[in-house]
Amino acid sequence: MRKIILASNNQGKIKEFNLMLKGAYEVVSMGDMSVKEVPETGLTFVENALIKARNASEQSGLPALADDSGLNVAALNGEPGIYSARYSGGNDEQNIDKLLKNMDSVKDRSAYFYCAIVFVEHANDPTPVIAIGKWHGEILEQRRGENGFGYDAIFYLPTLEKSSAELEASVKNTISHRAVAMQDLLAKL
């Protein structure tokens, strides 16, 4: 089995990627390889994923996989977008609090998660493989569910009548933005 590095220290993402890639690749995290994070200075999800993948590959000497993802809310002109993880300057709970405050009395609650995944064979790979996934839903007025991470507790899926945080990992990992992008990436690889 081929070893690759996942350019993340987010334990939720690491768990999801390991479940989705089980059997195809042996995934190691940045922490496993003592890889230092690099600032996400890109203006798009794809740019940020590419920055992270190249950094992880350069420091580890392994092929690298990186994603950049976030929540895009129509009524907030796409916020929090590429700043989803650092929207409030705090943790996941504070990010949710800020989003709910900004959505107070907003009628249009449509939103989608977006994920860009990049795979590079080496740090200077001139042909990175890029895959994209979207997951449409709505923003709830209050948290529901205990599973997942990030904005999962307020991301509602009308067709399933559940929040993302109410889904079992086995279900989420087949329909989420990250799962759609990963399926696209695996097909391209």
C-alpha positions as CSV (number, residue, x, y, z in Angstrom):
1,M,0.0,0.0,0.0
2,R,1.3,3.4,-0.9
3,K,2.0,5.9,1.8
4,I,0.9,9.6,1.5
5,I,0.8,12.5,3.8
6,L,-2.4,14.3,4.6
7,A,-1.6,18.0,5.0
8,S,-3.8,18.6,8.1
9,N,-3.7,18.4,11.9
10,N,-7.5,18.6,12.1
11,Q,-8.4,15.3,13.8
12,G,-11.9,15.3,12.3
13,K,-10.5,15.6,8.8
14,I,-7.8,13.0,9.4
15,K,-10.4,10.5,10.6
16,E,-12.7,11.2,7.6
17,F,-9.8,10.8,5.1
18,N,-8.6,7.6,6.7
19,L,-12.1,6.1,6.5
20,M,-12.5,7.2,2.9
21,L,-9.1,6.1,1.7
22,K,-9.0,2.8,3.7
23,G,-7.4,0.1,1.6
24,A,-6.2,2.5,-1.2
25,Y,-3.5,4.4,0.7
26,E,-1.7,4.4,4.0
27,V,-2.3,8.0,5.3
28,V,0.0,9.7,7.7
29,S,-0.7,13.1,9.2
30,M,1.5,16.1,9.4
31,G,2.0,15.4,13.1
32,D,3.2,11.9,12.3
33,M,6.0,13.4,10.1
34,S,6.7,16.6,12.1
35,V,5.6,18.8,9.3
36,K,5.1,22.4,10.2
37,E,2.0,24.2,9.0
38,V,2.2,26.9,6.4
39,P,0.0,30.0,6.2
40,E,-3.0,29.7,4.0
41,T,-2.4,32.8,1.8
42,G,-4.4,31.8,-1.2
43,L,-7.6,33.6,-2.3
44,T,-9.4,30.4,-3.2
45,F,-9.9,26.9,-1.8
46,V,-7.9,25.4,-4.6
47,E,-5.0,27.8,-4.0
48,N,-4.9,27.0,-0.3
49,A,-5.1,23.3,-0.8
50,L,-2.2,23.5,-3.3
51,I,-0.1,25.5,-0.9
52,K,-0.7,23.0,1.9
53,A,0.0,19.9,-0.3
54,R,3.2,21.3,-1.7
55,N,4.4,22.2,1.9
56,A,3.6,18.8,3.3
57,S,5.3,17.0,0.4
58,E,8.4,19.2,0.6
59,Q,8.8,18.6,4.3
60,S,8.0,14.9,4.3
61,G,9.3,13.7,1.0
62,L,6.0,11.9,0.4
63,P,3.2,12.4,-2.1
64,A,0.7,14.7,-0.4
65,L,-3.0,15.2,-0.2
66,A,-4.5,18.4,1.0
67,D,-8.0,19.9,1.1
68,D,-9.4,23.3,1.8
69,S,-13.0,23.5,2.5
70,G,-15.5,25.8,4.0
71,L,-19.1,26.8,4.3
72,N,-20.6,29.3,1.9
73,V,-23.8,31.1,2.9
74,A,-25.8,32.8,0.2
75,A,-27.3,35.5,2.4
76,L,-23.8,36.4,3.7
77,N,-22.4,36.8,0.2
78,G,-20.5,33.5,0.6
79,E,-19.2,34.0,4.1
80,P,-17.4,32.5,5.9
81,G,-16.0,30.9,2.8
82,I,-12.2,30.4,2.8
83,Y,-12.1,31.8,6.3
84,S,-14.5,29.2,7.7
85,A,-12.0,27.7,10.2
86,R,-11.0,31.1,11.5
87,Y,-14.2,33.0,11.0
88,S,-14.5,34.1,14.6
89,G,-10.8,34.0,15.5
90,G,-11.7,31.2,17.9
91,N,-12.8,27.6,17.9
92,D,-15.6,25.7,16.1
93,E,-18.2,26.7,18.7
94,Q,-17.3,30.3,18.5
95,N,-17.5,30.1,14.7
96,I,-21.0,28.7,14.9
97,D,-22.0,31.4,17.4
98,K,-20.8,34.2,15.1
99,L,-22.5,32.6,12.0
100,L,-25.8,32.2,13.9
101,K,-25.6,35.8,15.1
102,N,-25.0,37.0,11.6
103,M,-27.9,34.9,10.3
104,D,-30.3,36.2,13.0
105,S,-33.6,37.1,11.3
106,V,-32.3,36.1,7.8
107,K,-34.9,34.3,5.8
108,D,-32.7,32.8,3.0
109,R,-30.8,30.1,4.9
110,S,-29.4,28.3,1.9
111,A,-25.7,27.3,2.0
112,Y,-23.3,24.8,0.7
113,F,-20.1,23.2,1.8
114,Y,-17.3,23.4,-0.8
115,C,-14.2,21.2,-0.8
116,A,-11.1,21.4,-3.0
117,I,-8.7,18.4,-2.7
118,V,-5.3,18.5,-4.3
119,F,-2.9,15.6,-4.7
120,V,0.8,16.1,-5.6
121,E,3.4,13.5,-6.3
122,H,6.1,15.8,-5.0
123,A,6.5,19.4,-3.9
124,N,7.2,20.7,-7.4
125,D,4.7,18.5,-9.2
126,P,3.7,20.6,-12.3
127,T,0.4,18.6,-12.8
128,P,-1.4,18.4,-9.4
129,V,-4.6,16.5,-9.4
130,I,-7.5,18.7,-8.3
131,A,-11.0,17.5,-7.3
132,I,-14.0,19.5,-6.2
133,G,-17.1,18.7,-4.2
134,K,-20.2,20.6,-3.1
135,W,-22.8,19.7,-0.5
136,H,-26.0,21.8,-0.5
137,G,-28.2,22.4,2.5
138,E,-29.5,25.1,4.9
139,I,-28.4,26.8,8.1
140,L,-30.3,25.9,11.1
141,E,-31.3,28.4,13.8
142,Q,-29.7,26.3,16.5
143,R,-27.4,23.3,16.9
144,R,-28.6,19.7,16.3
145,G,-26.5,16.6,16.7
146,E,-23.3,15.5,18.3
147,N,-21.3,14.0,15.4
148,G,-18.8,15.7,13.1
149,F,-16.9,18.9,13.5
150,G,-16.9,22.5,12.3
151,Y,-20.3,23.7,11.2
152,D,-21.9,20.2,11.1
153,A,-24.3,20.9,14.0
154,I,-26.0,23.8,12.1
155,F,-25.8,22.4,8.5
156,Y,-29.3,21.0,7.7
157,L,-30.0,18.5,4.9
158,P,-33.7,18.9,4.0
159,T,-33.8,15.6,2.0
160,L,-32.6,13.6,5.1
161,E,-34.3,15.9,7.6
162,K,-31.1,15.9,9.7
163,S,-28.2,18.1,10.4
164,S,-24.8,16.9,9.3
165,A,-24.0,16.3,13.0
166,E,-26.9,13.9,13.2
167,L,-25.5,11.6,10.5
168,E,-23.5,8.5,11.2
169,A,-19.9,8.9,9.8
170,S,-20.6,6.0,7.4
171,V,-23.4,8.0,5.8
172,K,-21.7,11.4,5.9
173,N,-18.5,10.0,4.3
174,T,-20.5,8.9,1.2
175,I,-22.5,12.2,0.6
176,S,-20.5,15.1,2.0
177,H,-18.6,17.7,0.0
178,R,-15.4,16.0,1.0
179,A,-16.7,12.6,0.0
180,V,-17.8,13.9,-3.4
181,A,-14.4,15.5,-4.0
182,M,-12.6,12.3,-2.8
183,Q,-14.6,10.1,-5.1
184,D,-13.6,12.5,-8.0
185,L,-10.0,12.4,-6.9
186,L,-9.8,8.6,-6.7
187,A,-11.3,8.3,-10.1
188,K,-8.7,10.7,-11.5
189,L,-5.8,8.9,-9.8
